[in-house]
Amino acid sequence: MAAFRETVEPDHIIQCVVSEFPCRVLWSEGRPCLEYQREEDLKEITAYVEVNFGVDLLDVFFTAVESLPA
């Protein structure tokens, strides 16, 4: 893993994730929860957060849940 020089605000990471992937943020008691479409999306999002920001997905989001079928 690469060394990171400065801490990135969770709000910035959330904004980047939502703009890059088919997902949305739900809020539960003031904590962000990631809602994703498919298991593959979650794997990609997890890798993106780790590579680009050097943090674990669950350090940013309280939890991650798959969307219910329509």
C-alpha positions, 0 to 999 in steps of 0.5 A: 500500500502506498504511503499517504501524506495527509488525511482526507476528510470522509465527506470528500471520500464519500463524494468521490465514491458517489460520483464514480460508482452506481451507489448512494449514501443513506444516513442512519443516526448521522452516520453514512451507510453505503448502498450498492447495486451488486457485489462486484460494485462493492468490491470495486468501491472497496478497492478504489477507497483503499488505493486512492485514499489509503483507508478501509471502506468501513472507516468511511461508511458505517456499513454497506448494504446491497440495494433491494430488488425493485 
